[in-house]
């Protein structure tokens, strides 16, 4: 079964058995999304940086950016 047991649907984490409480679930759901965090601090490079990070953080390895793809990403061309 591997890592799939920790995910439901493609991008949602399952809570570990016995480790969740209503308080912890509420705390996690109140967290800002990656997009919001980036937009707060990245300024004019927001969309490009967000796109790069989302590509690097994909769960499915075949969909994840490789190091070579990441280095040729538009974010680094705009610096």
N, C-alpha and C positions, 0 to 999 in steps of 0.2 A: 504494500500500500504506500509506503514511503511518505514523502512530504504532503501528498494529496490529502491526507487525513486532517491536516491543519487548515485546509481551505474548503469553502463551499462556494459554489458558483466559481467564476474564474478569479475574482479579485477580492473576495471577502474572507477574512481570517475566521476560523472557528475558535471559540474560546476553549482552552484546555479543560478537560473534564474536571469538575470540582474546583476550578480556579476562578470562576467568574461570580460576581455578585452584581446586584443591581447598581450599586454605587460605582463599581469599576467599569461596568458597561457604559453608564452615563458619562463618566469621566472621559472615556475614550471617544465616545461619539461627539463630545463637545470640543475636541481638539480641532484646530484649524487644519485644513487640507494643505498638502504640499504646495499647491498653486497659490493659496492665500499667503503662506509663509514667504514664498519666493517674491510675490508681488510687493510685499511689505518692505523687503530689503534689497531687491535687485535693481530697482529703477528701470531704465529703458531696455535692459536686456531680459526682462521678465519672461516673455513668451519663449524666447530662444533657450534660456536656461531651463525653464520648466519642461520644454520638449526634450532636451538632453537628459535631464534627470529621470523623467518618466521612461525614456528609452533604456536607461541604465538599470532601472529598478524593476523592470518587468519580471514577473515570477517565472514565466515560461522561457527557458534558456534559448529556444529557437527564435523567439521574438525579441530577445534582449539585444541591445547594441553590443557589438564587439568593440574591443579597444580601438581598432583601426577605424571603424565607423564613428566611434565617439570623437576621435581626434579630427576627423574631417567634418564634424557637425558644424552647422552655420554659427553656433554660439562662439566657437573659437575663431572663426573668420571675421567676426564683428568686433573683436577686441582691439 
